[in-house]
Amino acid sequence: MLARGSRLVWAGVMFGLVGMTTRWAESYLLGSDMGHIPISNLYEVFVLFCLTTALLYLHMEARLDNRQLGGLVMLIISAAVGFLFWYGAIAGAHQIQPLIPALQSYWMKLHVPANFIGYGAFSIAAMFGIAWLLAGRLYFNTRQPSRPWLEELTYKAIALGFVFFTVATILGALWAAEAWGGYWSWDPKETWALIVWLNYAAWLHCRLVKNIRGNVLAWWAVVGFFVTLFAFLGVNMFLAGLHSYGSL
């Protein structure tokens, strides 16, 4: 059953990749001014988030030869897919739109994927944190990974996400300098990206330098997901700024 679940996730990833590739090709069929890689608006980056999160988990699953945490990780992916259906239905967001001038840059092809690898890794870390908190309770049993191992998995996911998010932040600053004439403008999206970066930098510092373990880090990983979620989605919903092209 678990192997069947993994195959279903792989099938979903393949369908998602085919869908993104088709959307990419269709954008060029609509006109040279419409053609672009499909990572330019909230609808498209949610597809990217689902794909990167699923691929990251499948990679970890294969490396660790353990499929028992897939159910938790799929919860976050399923929620994102549900949002996609809702958002596409109410806003017509599935329609291909031309790129606004600020996004007509090669930086987008670098900055956005790196950002969403970070988001995906942080989301997986939150699910591992939940697994740590639920270890020995509910449906968790003796076959589940031990808490020390879950803590190590959480650390690896956050470390991976932190590296990519750092790279994405640097790329974003370079892009901003080219597009807006300055590396940093304290735009709400930039400010919350810094908050996310500082949050996980502090998490890693506490684990590696202060040698903090256990309940604190597990809860912190879960809370960190909601900080990241606000930076990803909440800013678009409630705050206006230079990144308003990603609004709901």
GUZAFI-441196 format. One record per residue: x, y negated, z of N, C-alpha, C, O in turn; residue in one letter. Coordinates in steps of 0.1 Angstrom, whole numbers, plus 2048, in hexadecimal, padded with zeros to 3 digits. Layout:
N
XYZXYZXYZXYZA;...
This chain:
248
80880C8008008008008097F38008067EA7F9M;8137F480881C7E88088237E67FB8247DB7F6L;8287F17F582E7F07E88247EA7DE8287E27D5A;8177EF7DF80D7EA7D680B7DB7D88097D37CER;80B7D67E480A7C87E78157C07E08137B57DBG;8227C57E182D7BE7DB82B7BE7CC82F7B37C6S;8267C87C68247C87B881A7BE7B481B7B77A9R;80F7BC7BC8057B27B980B7A47BA80779C7B2L;8147A27C481A7957C58237927B88237877B3V;82A79D7B483379B7A882A79879C82D790793W;81E79F79B81579C79081078E79080F788786A;80D78979C80877B79E81377279A810767793G;82077479D82B76C79982C76C78A82E761784V;82B77778482C77877582177076E824769765M;81577277380A76A76E80C75B770809753767F;81175777B81474977E81E74477581D738770G;82974B77283474776982F74675B83273C754L;82674F75782174F74981874274881873B73EV;81074075380773475380F72775280B71E74AG;81A72675A82271A75982871874C82970D746M;82E72374683472273982A71E72E82D716726T;81E72472F81472172581071272680E70B71CT;80E70D73380B6FF7358166F672F8136EC729R;8226FA73182E6F272C82D6F171D82F6E7717W;82B6FD71782A6FD70881E6F57038206EE6F9A;8136F670A8076EF7058096E07078036D96FFE;8106DC7108126CD7128196C77068166BC702S;8226CF7008296CA6F48206CB6E78216C36DEY;8176D56E780D6D66DC8036CA6DC7FE6C66D2L;8016C46E87F86B86E97FF6AC6E47F86A26E1L;80C6AC6E28136A06DD82169F6E48236A36EFG;82A6996DC8386986E283868F6EE8416916F7S;82F6866EF82E67D6FB82868470782967F712D;82269070581B6977108246A27158226A7720M;82D6A770D8356B371183E6B071D8466A771DG;83D6B97278466B97338456C573B83B6CD739H;84F6C874284F6D474B8446D27568426C775BI;83C6DC7588306DA7618336DA77082F6E3777P;8396CF77483C6CD78283A6BE7858426B978EI;8316B777F8306A977F8256A378882569878BS;81B6AC78C8106A779480D6B179F8136BC7A0N;8036AE7A88006B67B37FC6C47B07FF6CE7B6L;7F46C57A57EF6D27A17FB6DB79C7FB6E67A0Y;8036D579480E6DD78E8186E179981E6EC799E;81B6D87A38256DC7AD81F6E67B78276ED7BDV;8126E67B880C6F17C180E6FE7BA8117087C1F;80D6FF7AD81170C7A681F70F7A882371A7ABV;8287057A78367077AA83970C7B88417157BAL;8327067C183370A7CF8307197D18377207D8F;82471D7CB82072B7CC82B7347C782E73F7CCC;8307317BB83A7397B484773A7BC84C7457BEL;84C72E7C185972E7C88587367D586173D7D9T;84D7347DC84B73A7E984A7497E78507517EFT;84274E7DD84175C7DB84E7627D785276D7DCA;85575B7CE8627617C986C7617D587476B7D6L;86C7577DD8767577E98727637F287B76A7F7L;8657657F58627707FE86577D7F786B7867FEY;86277F7EA86578C7E487478F7E487879A7E5L;87C7847E288B7867E388F78B7F18977947F2H;8897847FB88D78880988879680C88F79E812M;87C7998078767A78098807B18038827BC809E;8857AF7F788D7B87F089B7BA7F78A07C57F9A;8A07AE7FC8AD7AE8038AC7B68108B57BD814R;8A17B481789F7B98248997C78248997CE82FL;8947CB81988D7D88188827D98228817E4829D;87A7CF82486F7CF82E8647C68288657BB825N;8587CD82884D7C68218427C382C8377BF828R;8457C483883A7C38428367B484682C7B284DQ;83D7AA84083A79D84383379683783078A838L;83179E82D82B79882181D79282381978881DG;81579982B80779482E8077868337FF77E82FG;81078383C81177584281576B83780F760836L;81F76E83082476582681976381B818758816V;81276D81780876C80D7FC7638127F575E80AM;7FB76181F7F07588247F274A81F7E974481BL;7FF74682080273881C80173680D7FC72C808I;8057418068047407F77F57407F37F17397EAI;7ED7497F97DF74A7F67D873D7F97CF7397F1S;7DC7368047D67298077D971F7FC7D17177F9A;7E571F7F77E97167ED7E27197E07DE7107D9A;7E07267DD7D87297D17CA7257D27C471F7C9V;7C47267DE7B67217E17B57127DF7AC70D7D9G;7C070B7E47C06FC7E17C06F97D37BA6F07CEF;7C87017CB7C96FE7BD7BB7007B67B86F77AEL;7B470A7B97A770C7B379E7007B77976FB7AEF;79E6FC7C47956F17C87996E47C27916DD7BDW;7A66E17C27AB6D47BC7A96D47AD7A56C97A8Y;7AB6DF7A67A96DF79879A6DD7957976D678BG;7916E279D7836E179B77E6D379D7766CE795A;7826CD7A877C6C07AC7826B47A577C6AA7A3I;78F6B67A17966AA79B79A6AC78D7A06A3786A;7976B878779B6BA7797AA6BA7787B06B676DG;7B16BE7837C06BC7837C76C677A7D36C4777A;7C06D07757C66DA76D7C86D475F7D06DA757H;7C26C975C7C56C274F7D36BD74E7D86B7757Q;7D96BF7427E76BA7407E66AB73D7DF6A7735I;7EE6A47457EF6967447FD69173F807698742Q;7FE68673880B68173481367D74180D67974BP;82067D74082967974A82866A74C829663742L;82866575882965775A83865375984065C75AI;83B64775684964375385364775E85E64C75BP;84F64676B85964A77685D65877586865C77AA;85566176F85866F76F85E674762862680761L;86066B75986666E74C87666E74E87D666748Q;87B67875588967975888D68775A88568F75FS;89968A75789F6977598A069B7688A16A676BY;8A16907708A269277F89669A7848976A278DW;88A69977E87E6A07828816AF78287C6B778AM;8876B477788A6C27758936C87808936D4782K;89B6BF7878A46C479189E6C179F89E6CA7A7L;8996B57A18946B17AE8886BA7B38886BF7BEH;87E6BB7AA8726C17AF8746D07B286F6D47BCV;87A6D87A987C6E67AD8846E87B98806F17C2P;88E6E17BB8966E27C788E6DF7D488F6E57DEA;8856D47D287D6D17DD8736DC7E18716DF7EDN;86E6E27D78646ED7DA86A6FA7DE8637027E4F;8766FC7DB87D7087E187E7067F087C70F7F8I;8816F97F38826F68018756F78088746FD813G;86A6F280285D6F3808859702809853706814Y;85C70A7FF85871880086071F80B85A727813G;86D71C80D87472381786F71E82586F72782EA;86C71282786770D83485A714837857717843F;85171682D84471C82F84672B83384073083CS;85073282D85373F83185874083F854749847I;86173684286673685085B73485A85B73A865A;85172C85784572B86083E73886283A73B86DA;83C73F85783574C85883E75686183875E868M;84B75685F85375E86885275987685376287FF;85174C87884F74788684274D88C842750898G;83874D88482B75288982C76188C827766896I;83476888383677688683D77889383A78289BA;84777089684E7718A384476E8AF8457768B8W;83C7658AD8327618B882876C8BA82376E8C5L;8257738AF81A77E8B082078C8B28197958B3L;82D78D8B383479A8B482E7A18C082E79B8CBA;82A7AD8BE8247B58C98157B28CC8107B88D5G;80F7AA8C48017A68C67F97A98B97FF7AB8AFR;7EC7A88BA7E37A98AF7E77B58A67E87C08ACL;7E97B38997EC7BF8917FB7C38917FF7CC88AY;8037BB8988117BE8988137CB8A180D7CC8ABF;81C7D389C81F7E08A482E7E38A48367DA8A0N;8317EE8A883F7F28AA8477F289D8537F289DT;8407F38928467F488584B7E68808537E5877R;8457DB8878497CE8838587CB88685D7D188FQ;85E7C287E86B7BE88286C7B98908637B3895P;8787BB8968797B68A487A7A78A487D7A089AS;8787A18B08787938B188678D8AE8877828A7R;8917938B289E78E8AD8A078D89E8A5784899P;89B79789889C79888989378D883896786879W;88778C88887D78188388477388588276A87DL;88A77189089176589389C76288989E757884E;8A376D8858AE76C87B8A876986D8AE761866E;89D76F86A89676C85D89275E85D893757853L;88C75986888874B86889474186689273885FT;89F74486C8AB73C86B8AF73C85C8B3732857Y;8B07488568B47498488AB74183F8B073B836K;89E74284189573B83989772C83A897724830A;89872784789A7198498A77148438A870983EI;8B271C8458BF7188408BE7178318C470D82BA;8B872082A8B672081C8AE7138178B270C80EL;8A371181E89B70681B8A26F981D8A06EF815G;8AA6F88288B16EC82B8BB6E88208BD6DD81DF;8C26F281B8CC6F08118C56EA8048CA6E07FFV;8BA6F08008B46EC7F48AD6DE7F68AC6D67EDF;8A76DC8028A16D08058AB6C48058A86B9801F;8B76C780A8C16BD80B8C56B97FC8C76AE7F9T;8C76C47F48CB6C17E68C06B97DF8C36B07D8V;8B36BD7E28A86B67DC8A76A77E08A469E7D8A;8AA6A47ED8AA6977F28B568E7EB8B36837E8T;8C16947EA8CC68D7E38C868A7D48CA67F7CFI;8C36957CE8BF6937C08B46887BF8B36807B5L;8AB6887C98A067E7C98A56707CA8A06677C4G;8B066E7D28B66617D48BD65D7C78BC6517C4A;8C36667C08CA6627B48BF65E7A98C16557A1L;8B46667A98A96637A08A36557A38A064D79AW;8A16527B089B6457B48A463A7B08A062F7ACA;8B263C7B18BB6317AD8BA62E79E8BB62379AA;8B86397978B66377888A96317848A862877CE;89E63578B89163178888D62378E88661B788A;89162179B88C6167A289760C7A68946027ACW;8A36107A38AE6077A68B46087B48BC6007B8G;8B06127BC8B56147CA8B46227CE8AB6297CAG;8BD6277D68BE6347DB8B36387E58AE6437E6Y;8AE62E7EC8A56307F789C6247F98A16197F9W;88F6267FA88661A7FB87C61B807874613809S;87E62680F87562881A86662A81685D62681DW;86462E80A85763280585263D80E85A645814D;84563E81184064981A84465781784765F820P;84565A80A84A66880685866A80A85C67480FK;86165F80886F66080B87066181B878669820E;86865982286965983086666683686D66B83FT;85B66C83185767983686068583286268F839W;86768382687168C82287D68C82C88269682FA;88068083088B67F83A88768584888F68B84EL;87A68384B87568985887669885787A69F861I;87269E84C8736AD84A8826B184B8856BB852V;88B6AA8448996AD84489E6AD8538A66B6857W;89B6A285A8A06A186889A6AC8718A16B187AL;88E6AF86E8876BA87688F6C78758926CD87FN;8926CB8698996D88678A86D786A8AE6E186EY;8AE6CB8688BB6C986D8BC6CB87C8C66D1881A;8B26C68838B26C78928B06D68968B66DB89FA;8A76DD88E8A56EB8918B16F388F8B56FB898W;8B86F18848C56F88828D06F588C8D76FD891L;8D06E88908DA6E489B8D76EB8A88E06EF8AEH;8CA6EB8AC8C76F28B88CA7018B88CE7068C2C;8C87078AD8CB7158AC8DA7188AC8DF7218B2R;8E17118A38EF7148A18F970E8AB9037138AEL;8F57028B08FE6FB8B98FA6FC8C89027008D0V;8ED6FA8CA8E86FB8D88E470A8DC8E170C8E7K;8E47138D28E17218D48D37238DA8D172C8E2N;8CA71B8D68BC71D8DA8B67288D28B87298C6I;8AE7308D98A873C8D389973D8D78957368E0R;8927468D188574B8D68797428D287873D8C7G;8717418DD86473A8DB86572C8D585C7288CDN;86E7248DA8707178D68727168C786B70E8C0V;87B71E8C187E71D8B38727238AB87071E8A0L;86B72D8B08607328A88557288A785072689CA;8517218B28477178B284C70B8A98447058A2W;8587088AA85E6FD8A285D70089385A6F788CW;85F70C88F85E71088185070E87C84D70A871A;84671288583871088183470288082E6FD877V;8386FA88B8356EB88B83C6E487F8366DB879V;8486E987C84F6E38718486E58648496DC85BG;8416F08628396F285682E6E785482C6E2849F;8286E385F81E6D985E8246CB85C81E6C2855F;8306C98618376BC85D83A6BC84E8386B2848V;83F6C88498426C983B8356C88338356C1828T;82A6CD83781D6CD8308196BE82F8136BA825L;81A6B683A8166A883981F6A182F81A699827F;82C6A482F83569D8258326A181783369980EA;82D6AD81582A6B280881C6AE80381B6A97F8F;8126AF80C8046AC8087FE6A080F7F7698809L;80169F81C7FA6958247FE6878207F567E81FG;80A68581C80F67881780767480B803668809V;80567E8027FD67B7F67EF6777F87E86707F1N;7E967D8037DB67B8077D966D80E7CF66780CM;7E266A8177DF65F8207E865381F7E5648824F;7F36548177FD6498177FF64580880064E7FFL;8016398058046347F881262F7F781862A800A;8186317EB82662D7E982A62F7DB8226317D2G;8376307D983D6327CC83A63F7C683A6417BAL;8376497CF8346567CA8256597C98216657CAH;81D64F7C780E6507C78096587BB7FE65C7BBS;81265B7B180E6637A680A6727AA8056797A2Y;80E6757B680B6837BB7FF6837C47FD68D7CBG;7F66797C47EB6787CD7E06817C97DF6867BES;7D76847D37CB68C7D07C16847C87B668A7C5L;
